């Protein structure tokens, strides 16, 4: 089950890489090194702004 889920995730990354022309490795870096931490930081900042508003 875990192997099939992993293989599906790799397939999705390969498709994203092919569609965008970036390739598997660059798509992986963009998603997990740049995009995910940026979203976490954005949501943290938005949360802090809302906490300040409610005080």
C-alpha positions, 0 to 999 in steps of 0.5 A: 500500500505504501509503495503504491502510494509512493509510486503514485506520488512519483508519477504525479511529480514526473507528470508535473515536471513533464508538463512544465518542462522542469523535470522531476528533480526541479519540480520536487525542489520547487514544491518541497523546498520553496513552495511548501515552506513559503506557504507555511510562513505565509499562513503563520504571518496571517495567523499572527495578524489575526491574533493581533486583531483580536486582542 
